């Protein structure tokens, strides 16, 4: 009986350790500052800051533009993970602590001598220039305040700094500012930049139109206000662009808490307390263009940040002739708060609204699953015909004036192959509907697209455009401002292409003309590739070998610059006297250099081989005396 009780106690304690992350918080005073403990620190980035495709999940400590800053262990523990890499966090250490937390130290120039030697040994054993290792618990123990590394600029860093994170036992990032670091000061409340009022249904209107309205609030005493009253019809939501600052730094940082109240009390609370890396790219659904935070319920969003998590949360419906006073409270990790006030006035639908100067040709825009078409008035009639399969739907303008007609169509009712606008026939270039959460394939003679069950952030009504020539074809998928959660597979028929297929791949072309490698495999006249980004895709030939330029090669080591003209560097390897030699790489400076095991000298025939993403191989050969 006692044995059963003991087993039960052990099981409960084990489960508490394993699943403690569900309620685990940061214990104040447990962690010591990893940079200048006891001194003053300044940050260039903080937790929950909006980045191009994710929440920033830690603190970025400034070094004053130079590398080499001493980095200290924030608490007792052991090395849980350690990695040498040219991208991402670069050279990074993860420490596991007795309380279950994990701390991360990224973009390091180097590890301390003990860790550096241990990791170099692992690299030579694996004959890998980049490697991630998971040491056994206790194998590499560290003490609180122990020097573990020096700060640098490795990986995808824009300058010398330390990226520091605190994670819970389930590897979810938490706000390190809650650790109570006295070295960081913040007495400044967040600042609102713009408020957006957005329609949420096809019968929603903002100032009479189906439109997104952005307004700059003005300072009024210690708070901000939107100076005009916004007229709304139907269900609308709010979005906000804002930032926070810390004492002594001009960087525009993030903050974790938003609260929306109305005349009837608190309507919506958003608190970003933990970031699960499995869902970090859901950020792209949570924000508008990576800049505006959406302050309303979204049924497809997998984040658990809002309260209450119900379909009506943050959704406003103001009856005609009534007013709703709304207050948005912005709070940072130090409880500095700022208020933003605005007023919504309810109005009835109006079908005689001006929608701007008449366009020369029909203009189509999309918002979620809604299609909006603006077209000039004509004496040929105003009844638009939407062709959905074998069915034709006739609809009147949602609103119009003497110059312009505006039509609205809910794509959930069907994807139109064409629209007869009386004065012209519109091709919406809609390829097909891809449902959220399902594997789906849609094919035509020119294109096949396949999605997996986790490819999409929301239902996708894919728009496709073909342009260019047979020798220089261009495929457009959606716009660069629209996003995927995980990759989709695309098979593109380019049968007329006559270039060197062995060296031809797909590239994503940015608006400024630069190209990034997407790859692809040829199957006759078709090329199949995967992408996690929308935009314009082109074919390009890369048959040029990478360049290798010697800086020095002697018994103490080798150093080169390596570059590629298009597809990018894929791999590299070096040998001296027939033996593999570790080569470290810093892609931002295009510099590569050797590190020998135990400081041994180099002698004999040397070769460096560099391969690009297109399979071109360059070699440098020499002799080290």
Wavefront OBJ file of the C-alpha trace (Angstrom):
o trace
v 0.000 0.000 0.000
v 2.811 2.391 0.944
v 4.570 1.516 -2.322
v 1.435 2.477 -4.280
v 1.262 5.821 -2.419
v 4.947 6.471 -3.111
v 4.510 5.635 -6.807
v 1.508 7.984 -6.987
v 3.483 10.802 -5.395
v 6.389 10.292 -7.799
v 3.956 10.248 -10.734
v 2.281 13.472 -9.606
v 5.635 15.197 -9.127
v 6.770 13.970 -12.535
v 3.644 15.284 -14.204
v 4.056 18.604 -12.400
v 7.574 18.896 -13.791
v 6.531 17.833 -17.301
v 3.410 19.931 -17.583
v 4.323 22.731 -15.210
v 4.659 25.083 -18.159
v 0.892 25.441 -18.331
v 0.973 27.683 -15.260
v 4.673 28.490 -15.057
v 5.561 32.146 -14.659
v 8.859 33.996 -14.338
v 10.031 34.195 -10.732
v 11.362 37.661 -9.924
v 14.893 37.624 -8.599
v 15.654 34.144 -9.917
v 17.519 35.395 -12.993
v 20.507 37.707 -13.125
v 21.052 40.060 -16.048
v 23.092 38.331 -18.796
v 24.695 41.659 -19.747
v 26.396 44.160 -17.398
v 24.791 42.770 -14.233
v 24.358 45.603 -11.756
v 25.070 48.221 -14.448
v 22.773 50.007 -16.894
v 21.463 48.238 -19.986
v 19.671 49.485 -23.084
v 17.513 47.501 -25.461
v 16.980 47.714 -29.211
v 14.139 45.179 -29.107
v 11.813 43.567 -26.576
v 9.225 40.838 -26.119
v 6.025 40.939 -28.268
v 7.491 43.539 -30.628
v 6.074 43.209 -34.141
v 8.673 41.880 -36.585
v 8.246 41.112 -40.333
v 6.670 37.666 -39.810
v 6.685 36.944 -36.079
v 6.526 38.294 -32.559
v 9.955 39.106 -31.206
v 10.369 36.589 -28.416
v 13.081 38.124 -26.247
v 15.246 41.114 -25.419
v 17.908 42.570 -27.715
v 20.707 44.051 -25.597
v 22.703 46.863 -27.194
v 26.505 46.680 -27.276
v 27.281 50.133 -28.624
v 28.053 48.790 -32.104
v 30.962 46.518 -31.131
v 31.366 42.786 -30.587
v 32.915 41.025 -27.607
v 30.544 42.031 -24.784
v 30.819 39.487 -21.909
v 27.693 37.327 -21.633
v 26.848 35.703 -18.299
v 24.596 32.814 -17.286
v 21.342 34.190 -15.912
v 20.978 31.358 -13.382
v 22.493 28.033 -12.334
v 21.889 25.269 -14.839
v 23.403 23.256 -17.632
v 23.804 23.558 -21.417
v 20.585 22.155 -22.866
v 21.319 22.957 -26.534
v 24.240 24.574 -28.298
v 24.538 25.457 -31.957
v 26.956 26.850 -34.518
v 25.071 28.363 -37.455
v 25.358 31.055 -40.111
v 21.667 31.958 -39.927
v 18.835 32.339 -37.426
v 20.197 32.840 -33.910
v 23.710 32.232 -35.229
v 25.970 30.866 -32.507
v 23.550 30.191 -29.653
v 23.443 28.609 -26.195
v 20.325 27.283 -24.450
v 20.622 26.775 -20.678
v 18.180 24.611 -18.711
v 17.578 25.605 -15.088
v 16.415 23.629 -12.034
v 13.089 25.510 -11.961
v 12.245 24.198 -15.445
v 12.929 27.448 -17.311
v 15.218 27.696 -20.338
v 17.299 30.738 -21.198
v 18.625 31.438 -24.702
v 21.662 33.527 -25.681
v 21.840 34.239 -29.412
v 24.078 35.892 -32.071
v 27.209 35.108 -30.020
v 30.660 35.819 -31.414
v 32.167 32.908 -29.495
v 31.558 30.626 -26.526
v 33.809 30.560 -23.466
v 37.003 28.491 -23.959
v 35.550 25.336 -22.359
v 32.369 25.370 -24.462
v 34.263 26.456 -27.582
v 36.659 23.502 -27.318
v 33.814 21.059 -26.548
v 31.796 22.243 -29.528
v 34.780 22.207 -31.871
v 35.383 18.575 -30.944
v 31.757 17.760 -31.819
v 32.084 19.556 -35.157
v 35.173 17.539 -36.064
v 33.540 14.283 -34.991
v 30.564 15.032 -37.246
v 32.714 16.632 -39.977
v 30.108 19.411 -40.096
v 30.758 23.132 -40.401
v 27.443 23.892 -38.699
v 25.884 21.729 -35.986
v 23.321 21.650 -33.192
v 24.053 19.427 -30.181
v 21.905 18.426 -27.172
v 24.294 17.618 -24.292
v 23.170 15.309 -21.525
v 21.780 17.014 -18.385
v 24.678 17.990 -16.154
v 27.322 17.296 -18.815
v 28.081 20.996 -19.192
v 27.037 22.668 -15.931
v 27.172 26.426 -15.412
v 26.798 28.703 -12.415
v 24.739 31.877 -12.152
v 26.903 34.784 -13.287
v 29.476 32.558 -15.021
v 30.931 33.906 -18.265
v 29.539 31.670 -20.994
v 30.224 33.635 -24.186
v 30.978 36.944 -25.845
v 28.344 38.872 -27.757
v 28.509 39.143 -31.517
v 26.687 39.590 -34.788
v 26.288 36.008 -36.046
v 23.252 34.561 -37.806
v 20.430 36.765 -39.023
v 21.506 39.706 -36.930
v 21.493 43.298 -38.137
v 24.281 44.411 -35.813
v 26.158 43.362 -32.664
v 23.737 42.515 -29.837
v 22.574 39.732 -27.549
v 19.203 38.147 -28.199
v 18.082 36.832 -24.806
v 15.006 34.713 -24.083
v 13.379 33.067 -21.102
v 11.207 30.054 -21.958
v 8.964 27.865 -19.870
v 9.325 24.096 -19.519
v 7.225 23.609 -22.684
v 9.704 25.763 -24.644
v 7.313 28.703 -24.943
v 8.875 32.173 -24.835
v 7.899 34.471 -21.955
v 8.573 38.171 -21.383
v 12.069 38.496 -19.805
v 11.199 41.971 -18.522
v 9.007 40.233 -15.935
v 12.203 38.860 -14.344
v 12.673 42.261 -12.685
v 15.994 43.278 -14.211
v 16.860 46.571 -12.487
v 19.429 47.305 -15.201
v 16.587 48.174 -17.638
v 14.407 51.231 -16.976
v 11.032 52.088 -18.479
v 8.903 55.007 -17.323
v 7.393 55.772 -20.724
v 3.855 54.662 -21.668
v 3.088 53.229 -25.135
v 2.321 55.575 -28.015
v -0.520 55.066 -30.534
v 0.247 55.951 -34.151
v -2.905 55.040 -36.081
v -6.335 53.569 -35.410
v -8.055 51.520 -38.119
v -11.794 50.818 -38.305
v -12.527 47.818 -40.521
v -15.717 46.192 -41.874
v -16.241 42.587 -40.772
v -19.216 41.567 -42.947
v -20.451 42.343 -46.451
v -23.129 44.701 -45.072
v -20.651 46.511 -42.811
v -19.779 50.119 -43.643
v -17.249 52.640 -42.362
v -18.257 56.215 -43.170
v -20.796 54.778 -45.596
v -18.382 52.576 -47.581
v -16.986 49.074 -47.442
v -13.490 50.269 -46.614
v -10.644 50.188 -44.149
v -10.305 53.615 -42.535
v -7.044 54.625 -40.860
v -6.960 57.711 -38.611
v -4.107 59.322 -36.678
v -5.085 60.036 -33.056
v -4.047 63.317 -31.435
v -2.621 63.920 -27.980
v -5.157 65.368 -25.549
v -3.641 65.864 -22.107
v -2.065 62.580 -21.021
v -4.216 60.469 -23.373
v -4.977 60.360 -27.102
v -8.254 60.784 -28.970
v -9.537 60.287 -32.494
v -10.668 63.808 -33.434
v -13.569 62.793 -35.668
v -16.683 60.728 -35.118
v -16.722 57.668 -37.344
v -19.993 56.535 -38.864
v -20.469 52.780 -38.920
v -23.048 50.283 -40.121
v -23.129 46.612 -39.172
v -20.238 44.763 -37.540
v -16.888 46.561 -37.394
v -13.597 45.956 -35.615
v -10.664 48.055 -34.446
v -6.960 47.744 -35.208
v -4.098 49.791 -33.817
v -0.564 50.640 -34.858
v 1.490 51.569 -31.806
v 4.855 51.234 -30.084
v 6.595 51.539 -26.729
v 9.889 53.142 -25.749
v 12.257 52.409 -22.883
v 14.234 55.020 -20.988
v 17.365 56.184 -22.777
v 16.652 54.581 -26.161
v 14.838 55.768 -29.284
v 13.945 52.305 -30.567
v 10.255 51.666 -31.179
v 9.527 48.499 -29.206
v 6.481 46.380 -28.514
v 4.276 45.929 -25.449
v 2.136 43.024 -24.282
v -1.320 44.235 -23.261
v -4.304 45.850 -25.022
v -7.710 46.425 -23.438
v -10.805 47.706 -25.253
v -13.744 49.126 -23.294
v -17.058 50.674 -24.299
v -20.001 52.284 -22.494
v -21.001 48.810 -21.272
v -17.581 47.820 -19.857
v -14.502 45.866 -20.966
v -15.138 44.259 -24.362
v -11.752 42.788 -25.249
v -8.445 42.015 -23.564
v -5.297 40.971 -25.409
v -2.308 39.887 -23.334
v 0.721 38.389 -25.066
v 2.253 36.372 -22.223
v 3.694 33.288 -23.963
v 4.675 32.586 -27.559
v 4.391 29.005 -28.760
v 6.891 28.566 -31.593
v 4.645 25.962 -33.221
v 2.205 28.774 -33.981
v 4.479 31.811 -34.237
v 3.641 32.431 -37.910
v -0.026 32.805 -36.918
v 1.201 36.317 -36.118
v 0.511 37.131 -39.777
v -3.215 36.569 -39.220
v -3.161 38.434 -35.911
v -1.793 41.603 -37.553
v -2.443 43.690 -40.652
v 0.687 44.050 -42.798
v 2.826 43.261 -39.707
v 2.009 46.718 -38.372
v -1.536 46.865 -36.986
v -2.687 44.661 -34.103
v -6.218 43.368 -34.634
v -8.420 43.975 -31.580
v -11.276 41.624 -32.406
v -12.023 37.901 -32.417
v -10.802 35.932 -35.434
v -12.232 32.422 -35.695
v -9.181 30.888 -37.397
v -6.501 32.356 -35.138
v -4.741 29.705 -33.042
v -3.266 32.159 -30.513
v -4.800 32.057 -27.064
v -4.191 35.678 -26.131
v -7.665 37.211 -26.150
v -10.380 37.224 -23.520
v -13.180 36.387 -23.691
v -12.477 34.066 -26.618
v -15.920 34.232 -28.208
v -17.077 35.278 -31.718
v -18.414 38.657 -30.552
v -15.302 39.753 -28.680
v -14.096 43.123 -29.941
v -16.895 43.325 -32.541
v -18.934 46.531 -32.449
v -22.468 47.017 -33.734
v -23.896 50.501 -33.164
v -27.600 51.009 -33.803
v -28.602 53.770 -36.213
v -28.672 57.143 -34.467
v -26.794 55.832 -31.407
v -23.230 56.552 -30.270
v -20.643 54.243 -28.720
v -17.709 55.697 -26.799
v -14.683 53.394 -26.945
v -11.470 53.454 -24.963
v -8.323 51.497 -25.824
v -5.814 51.012 -23.009
v -2.219 50.191 -23.949
v 0.037 48.790 -21.186
v 3.707 47.796 -21.204
v 5.523 45.255 -19.014
v 6.209 47.953 -16.387
v 2.471 48.847 -16.162
v 2.954 52.192 -17.876
v -0.395 52.811 -19.587
v -1.845 55.079 -22.262
v -5.510 55.632 -23.186
v -6.957 56.234 -26.651
v -10.566 57.460 -26.969
v -12.842 57.400 -29.998
v -16.550 57.533 -30.807
v -18.586 55.458 -33.261
v -21.985 56.627 -34.539
v -24.448 54.157 -36.029
v -26.021 54.874 -39.431
v -28.275 53.060 -41.902
v -27.046 51.591 -45.172
v -26.952 54.222 -47.915
v -26.894 53.150 -51.579
v -25.988 56.642 -52.866
v -22.457 57.020 -51.534
v -19.575 58.491 -53.524
v -16.628 56.100 -53.856
v -14.093 58.430 -55.403
v -13.105 59.317 -58.939
v -14.318 56.836 -61.553
v -11.530 54.437 -62.644
v -10.684 54.094 -66.344
v -11.034 50.306 -65.972
v -12.709 48.248 -63.283
v -10.670 48.058 -60.084
v -10.845 44.929 -57.933
v -9.712 44.619 -54.322
v -10.049 41.846 -51.776
v -10.576 41.852 -48.034
v -10.701 38.409 -46.430
v -13.406 36.560 -48.388
v -14.958 39.690 -49.883
v -14.376 41.025 -53.393
v -14.950 44.713 -54.069
v -15.268 46.063 -57.621
v -15.251 49.757 -58.508
v -16.263 50.694 -62.046
v -17.315 53.850 -63.863
v -20.999 54.565 -64.443
v -22.428 53.671 -67.840
v -25.702 54.129 -69.707
v -25.634 50.380 -70.546
v -27.120 49.451 -67.190
v -26.026 48.708 -63.627
v -26.936 45.073 -63.075
v -23.685 43.070 -62.792
v -23.615 39.371 -63.684
v -21.377 37.019 -61.677
v -20.687 33.721 -63.455
v -20.308 30.899 -60.911
v -20.022 27.544 -62.679
v -23.216 27.139 -64.721
v -25.106 29.717 -62.661
v -25.316 33.452 -63.261
v -26.087 35.792 -60.350
v -27.276 39.307 -61.040
v -26.655 41.957 -58.381
v -27.113 45.690 -58.078
v -24.330 48.012 -56.878
v -23.903 48.039 -53.116
v -23.676 51.829 -53.496
v -23.102 54.321 -56.300
v -23.151 57.952 -57.291
v -23.125 59.808 -60.606
v -19.553 58.672 -61.376
v -18.900 55.272 -59.813
v -20.596 51.952 -59.100
v -19.309 49.693 -56.290
v -20.177 45.980 -56.210
v -19.510 43.591 -53.322
v -19.338 39.815 -53.595
v -18.879 37.229 -50.843
v -16.564 34.563 -52.252
v -18.003 31.969 -49.880
v -21.041 31.891 -52.172
v -18.874 30.957 -55.143
v -15.740 31.861 -57.082
v -16.667 33.792 -60.244
v -14.925 32.913 -63.494
v -15.922 36.292 -64.919
v -18.072 39.316 -64.109
v -20.154 41.198 -66.696
v -20.185 44.823 -65.525
v -22.330 46.034 -68.475
v -19.540 48.282 -69.718
v -16.786 45.624 -69.616
v -16.102 41.976 -68.845
v -13.889 41.498 -65.794
v -11.593 38.500 -65.361
v -10.966 38.309 -61.592
v -8.082 35.837 -62.132
v -9.456 33.642 -59.358
v -7.875 30.207 -59.630
v -9.922 28.395 -56.996
v -10.980 27.989 -53.396
v -8.664 26.187 -50.962
v -10.367 25.396 -47.642
v -8.591 25.913 -44.344
v -7.362 22.840 -42.502
v -7.668 20.413 -45.400
v -5.443 18.904 -48.043
v -6.643 20.269 -51.359
v -5.498 20.169 -54.977
v -6.683 22.340 -57.850
v -5.317 21.980 -61.383
v -5.583 23.570 -64.808
v -3.515 23.075 -67.956
v -1.026 25.717 -66.837
v -0.907 25.309 -63.080
v -1.446 22.839 -60.242
v -1.517 23.962 -56.621
v -1.657 21.657 -53.618
v -2.167 22.690 -49.999
v -1.668 20.590 -46.881
v -3.908 20.672 -43.830
v -1.586 23.200 -42.163
v -0.626 25.341 -45.171
v -3.204 28.101 -44.719
v -3.947 30.766 -42.140
v -7.536 31.062 -43.404
v -9.586 29.977 -46.423
v -7.660 30.862 -49.563
v -9.290 32.229 -52.710
v -6.198 32.027 -54.854
v -5.634 34.690 -57.489
v -3.247 33.807 -60.293
v -1.730 35.854 -63.095
v 0.486 34.843 -66.012
v 2.681 37.310 -67.865
v 6.051 37.621 -69.589
v 7.139 35.468 -72.533
v 7.959 31.810 -73.115
v 11.624 32.564 -72.509
v 10.938 34.765 -69.476
v 7.621 33.674 -67.924
v 6.188 35.249 -64.782
v 3.711 33.619 -62.400
v 1.890 35.779 -59.855
v 0.270 34.182 -56.812
v -1.736 36.629 -54.675
v 0.223 39.681 -53.457
v 3.353 39.934 -51.329
v 1.206 41.413 -48.547
v -0.752 38.151 -48.170
v 0.559 35.190 -46.262
v 0.720 31.435 -45.755
v 1.289 29.502 -42.537
v 3.297 26.659 -44.103
v 4.401 25.903 -47.699
v 2.169 25.020 -50.623
v 3.302 22.971 -53.623
v 3.099 24.526 -57.081
v 3.553 22.806 -60.443
v 3.982 25.387 -63.204
v 3.709 24.478 -66.878
v 6.339 26.387 -68.848
v 6.494 24.092 -71.891
v 7.733 26.876 -74.150
v 10.831 27.489 -72.045
v 14.035 26.581 -73.914
v 16.713 27.543 -71.388
v 19.167 25.232 -69.641
v 16.789 23.377 -67.331
v 19.657 21.760 -65.436
v 20.637 25.212 -64.128
v 17.203 26.863 -64.188
v 15.197 27.265 -61.007
v 12.277 29.256 -59.676
v 12.961 32.533 -57.878
v 10.627 34.801 -55.929
v 11.022 38.289 -57.368
v 10.552 41.109 -54.878
v 9.005 44.469 -55.836
v 12.504 46.000 -56.076
v 13.571 43.330 -58.586
v 15.803 41.233 -56.339
v 15.363 37.468 -56.547
v 15.418 34.801 -53.822
v 15.894 31.112 -54.558
v 12.756 28.927 -54.426
v 14.265 25.921 -56.224
v 12.180 23.432 -58.161
v 12.367 20.078 -59.910
v 11.739 19.694 -63.630
v 9.241 17.144 -64.929
v 9.258 17.551 -68.697
v 7.925 21.014 -69.471
v 6.774 21.587 -65.881
v 8.670 22.709 -62.822
v 7.470 21.824 -59.337
v 8.443 23.903 -56.302
v 7.283 24.800 -52.798
v 6.758 28.247 -51.368
v 5.685 29.785 -48.085
v 5.468 33.233 -49.644
v 3.171 34.835 -52.171
v 4.289 37.177 -54.937
v 5.748 37.009 -58.435
v 7.816 33.980 -59.434
v 10.255 33.872 -62.348
v 12.695 31.427 -63.913
v 16.388 32.215 -63.915
v 19.539 30.426 -65.009
v 22.436 30.214 -62.607
v 25.347 28.537 -64.373
v 28.056 30.653 -62.757
v 30.249 29.102 -60.101
v 30.631 30.841 -56.736
v 33.691 33.062 -56.427
v 36.487 32.202 -53.994
v 39.076 34.821 -53.128
v 42.049 33.978 -50.934
v 42.822 36.331 -48.059
v 45.543 34.157 -46.547
v 46.548 30.508 -46.256
v 49.427 29.483 -43.997
v 50.225 27.025 -41.250
v 48.107 29.034 -38.788
v 44.960 28.919 -40.871
v 43.053 29.751 -44.063
v 40.742 32.695 -44.730
v 38.690 33.470 -47.851
v 35.789 35.495 -49.121
v 33.113 33.484 -50.949
v 30.189 34.885 -52.936
v 27.515 33.711 -55.344
v 25.884 35.813 -58.036
v 22.292 34.526 -57.800
v 21.104 31.339 -56.089
v 23.244 31.664 -52.950
v 25.779 29.530 -51.112
v 24.519 26.056 -50.191
v 27.554 24.297 -48.717
v 31.330 24.325 -48.417
v 34.075 21.965 -47.283
v 37.846 22.119 -46.953
v 40.653 19.573 -46.768
v 44.346 19.955 -45.973
v 46.688 17.027 -46.586
v 43.583 14.923 -47.208
v 42.084 15.713 -43.788
v 38.773 17.516 -43.247
v 39.144 21.020 -41.782
v 36.425 22.971 -39.993
v 35.441 26.192 -41.801
v 33.433 28.919 -40.076
v 31.280 31.235 -42.199
v 29.886 34.722 -41.709
v 27.494 35.357 -44.599
v 27.033 39.085 -43.946
v 30.743 39.697 -44.594
v 31.020 36.716 -47.011
v 34.058 35.575 -45.016
v 35.042 31.969 -44.340
v 37.942 30.849 -42.130
v 39.438 27.660 -40.716
v 39.548 26.453 -37.123
v 41.789 23.508 -36.364
v 41.362 20.974 -33.605
v 43.663 21.632 -30.605
v 45.508 24.369 -32.513
v 47.336 22.013 -34.860
v 49.220 23.587 -37.764
v 48.195 23.168 -41.397
v 50.581 21.715 -43.965
v 50.162 20.084 -47.336
v 47.846 20.242 -50.313
v 44.744 22.332 -49.532
v 41.366 22.521 -51.248
v 38.235 24.523 -50.557
v 35.076 23.445 -52.384
v 32.004 25.750 -52.456
v 28.618 24.742 -53.901
v 25.714 27.081 -54.657
v 21.979 26.311 -54.553
v 21.942 25.660 -58.307
v 24.610 22.952 -58.013
v 27.540 24.964 -59.390
v 30.813 23.999 -57.700
v 33.898 26.176 -57.334
v 37.277 24.995 -56.046
v 40.382 26.695 -54.732
v 43.537 24.631 -54.560
v 46.893 25.467 -53.081
v 49.774 24.189 -51.011
v 50.502 25.221 -47.435
v 54.188 24.817 -46.622
l 1 2 3 4 5 6 7 8 9 10 11 12 13 14 15 16 17 18 19 20 21 22 23 24 25 26 27 28 29 30 31 32 33 34 35 36 37 38 39 40 41 42 43 44 45 46 47 48 49 50 51 52 53 54 55 56 57 58 59 60 61 62 63 64 65 66 67 68 69 70 71 72 73 74 75 76 77 78 79 80 81 82 83 84 85 86 87 88 89 90 91 92 93 94 95 96 97 98 99 100 101 102 103 104 105 106 107 108 109 110 111 112 113 114 115 116 117 118 119 120 121 122 123 124 125 126 127 128 129 130 131 132 133 134 135 136 137 138 139 140 141 142 143 144 145 146 147 148 149 150 151 152 153 154 155 156 157 158 159 160 161 162 163 164 165 166 167 168 169 170 171 172 173 174 175 176 177 178 179 180 181 182 183 184 185 186 187 188 189 190 191 192 193 194 195 196 197 198 199 200 201 202 203 204 205 206 207 208 209 210 211 212 213 214 215 216 217 218 219 220 221 222 223 224 225 226 227 228 229 230 231 232 233 234 235 236 237 238 239 240 241 242 243 244 245 246 247 248 249 250 251 252 253 254 255 256 257 258 259 260 261 262 263 264 265 266 267 268 269 270 271 272 273 274 275 276 277 278 279 280 281 282 283 284 285 286 287 288 289 290 291 292 293 294 295 296 297 298 299 300 301 302 303 304 305 306 307 308 309 310 311 312 313 314 315 316 317 318 319 320 321 322 323 324 325 326 327 328 329 330 331 332 333 334 335 336 337 338 339 340 341 342 343 344 345 346 347 348 349 350 351 352 353 354 355 356 357 358 359 360 361 362 363 364 365 366 367 368 369 370 371 372 373 374 375 376 377 378 379 380 381 382 383 384 385 386 387 388 389 390 391 392 393 394 395 396 397 398 399 400 401 402 403 404 405 406 407 408 409 410 411 412 413 414 415 416 417 418 419 420 421 422 423 424 425 426 427 428 429 430 431 432 433 434 435 436 437 438 439 440 441 442 443 444 445 446 447 448 449 450 451 452 453 454 455 456 457 458 459 460 461 462 463 464 465 466 467 468 469 470 471 472 473 474 475 476 477 478 479 480 481 482 483 484 485 486 487 488 489 490 491 492 493 494 495 496 497 498 499 500 501 502 503 504 505 506 507 508 509 510 511 512 513 514 515 516 517 518 519 520 521 522 523 524 525 526 527 528 529 530 531 532 533 534 535 536 537 538 539 540 541 542 543 544 545 546 547 548 549 550 551 552 553 554 555 556 557 558 559 560 561 562 563 564 565 566 567 568 569 570 571 572 573 574 575 576 577 578 579 580 581 582 583 584 585 586 587 588 589 590 591 592 593 594 595 596 597 598 599 600 601 602 603 604 605 606 607 608 609 610 611 612 613 614 615 616 617 618 619 620 621 622 623 624 625
